[in-house]
C-alpha cells in the first residue's frame, strides 16, 4: 500500500503543496524530457489477453523492441505483456512505442480478423533508483517467464535477454547477482 493512502487529509494537502512548489506532477512520478534515464518499461495486452501468444508475434515484437531508440539492458516478452530495462529519453521513447504498438496492433488484428480490437492496454515506466534496484529489476525480468508459469527455468524461455547474460557473464555471476538482489521482495518499500 502506498504511504500516501495512509496520510491524514492535512498531510496529503502538505504533500501536494510541496510537489506543486517543486513543479512536480501532483499524482505521478516526475519525468524529465530530453534526459536519458534508466527505467523499467512495461506494456500489457488489453485485459491481459494472450495476444502475443504465437511465437512469430513474440519474434516480431522482440525485433521491434531491440531496434528501439534506447539502450536495452534486459528484456522479456510473454504472451500477454513485456518488460524492458532500458536507458531512454522517455518522451522520445513514448512516441516511438506508440507508433510501434499501433503498427503491431493493426497487423495482428488483420491476422486474427479482429478489426478494431484493442490490443494494448497500458505502457508504464518506473525510474531505476540505483544499482540495487537495477540488478533486482534485471533478475525480476529474467524470472518473469517462471513467475507467470510460461517456463520451468529462465533459460527455457527464448524471448528474453537471460541467454545473452549467460553467455556474456556466465552462470556464476548470475547466481551471485540472484543471491545479492533477490526478487522475493521486489518493489517492497519503493514508495515508503
N, C-alpha and C positions, 0 to 999 in steps of 0.2 A: 504494500500500500504506500502511496506517495505521502511524504510528510505533510505536504500542503493540505491534504484532506483532514489531517488531524489538528490543524491550527484553528484557533478561535477566529471569529469574524474579524475582530480588530487586528489580529496578527496577519490574517490574509490580506487585509487592506494595506498593512505596512509592507508586505512583500510586493504587492502590486505597485505601490508608490515607489519603492526602491528600484524596481525594474523600469518603471517609467522614467525616473530620474537618470538612470544609466542608459536610456534609449534602447532597452532590450524589448523583445516581443513579450507581451503580457502573459501569455499562456503557452508558449512554445520555446524550445531551445533557440538560442541565437544562431544566426547563420552569417557568414562573413563573405559577401560576394567578392570575387576576384582573388581570394586566398585559397591556396591548395592546402587542405587539411585532410586528416585521415578519419574515415568513417566506417561503420558497418552499415551497409546499404541493403535493404531488404524489400522485395516486392512479392506479393502473393496473388494467386489467381482469385478471381471473384468467388466468394463463398468457399474458398479453399478447394474448389473443384480441381481434379487432376487433369488439367488441360495441357500440361506439358508431359503427359504420360507416354506417348510413343517416343521411343529412343531418338528417332530423327529430329524431333522437336527439341529435345534437350541438346543434341548436337548443334542444331541451328542456333539456339539461344546461347550456347557456350561460345560459338564462333562470333556472334554479335557482341557479347559482353566482353570477351577478351580483346576485341578491337575498340573498346570504349576509350574516350579521351580521359584516361585515368591510369594510374599506376596500381595494378591489381596485385595485392599481396596474397590473398586467399579467396577461394570461391567454392560454391557448391550449388548445383541445380537439382532440385527434387521435382516430382511430378506436379506439385501444386505451389511451390514458391522457390525463391533462390536468395542467397546471401552473397555479398561481396565485402571483402575487407580491402578498402581502396583509398588512395590519396587522390583527391579530386578538387577541382573548383566546383563546388556543389551547384552553383547557379547554372554553369555551362552543362554539367552532367544532367541536371534535371531536364533541361530542354532536349538534350541528346536522347535520354532514356524515354522521354515522352514520345518522340518520333519513332524510336525503335519499338516500343510497346505497341504503338498504333499499327506499324507495318506488320509486326508478327500477329497481332490480333486479326487483322484483315486477312492475312494468309491462312491462318488456322481456321477462321470462320468459313472461309471459302472451301477449305479441305473437308470440313465437317458439315457443309451445307447448313450452316447456322448463322446466316447473315444477321448482323446487328447484335449478336450475343456479346455480353460484357465479358471480357477475358481477364483483365487486370483489375484488382481492387484498390490496392494502395501501394505506394512507394514510401518507405520510411528511411530515415537516417538517424544515426547516433554518433556523435563525435567521439573518437577514441581519446581517453584521458591520460594515457601514459603507457609505459612498456608492459606493465602487468595486465592492463586492460587489453592491449594489443594481442599479447600471447594467449590470454584466456579466450578472446574472440576468435583467434585463429583455431584454437582447439575446439571451440563450440561449432565453428563452421565445419571442420573436418569430422566431428562426431555427429553432425545433423542427420545423415542418412541412417545411422544406427538408432539415434533417438526416435526417429519417426517410423522405424520398422521397415525401411527400404533395403537395408543391408545388415548382415550379422557383424561385419567389421568395416572400419573406414576404408580399408584398401580393397574391399569388394565392390565399391561404388565408383564407376568410371567418370562420373560427371562432377569432379571436384579437383582441387589443387593438391590434395593429400599425396598423390603419386609423385608429383613434381618435388614436394618437400622430402619425400622418402629417398628419391634419387639424389637430390642436391645436398641433403644434410644427414641422411642416414637414420636408421631406426633408433639408435642410441640417443641422439639428440632429441628426437621427437618424444621418446619415452620420458626423458628428463623434463622437457617443456610440459608434458602432460601432467607429471607429478608436481612441478613447480606452479603451474597455472591450471588447476582443475576446473572443470565446468559444472561440478555439482552445485555450486552456489553462484553460477554465472548471473550477473546482474544484481546480486544482493547488495544493498546499501548504496547503489549508484545515486539514488535520489534523496538520501538522508541529509 
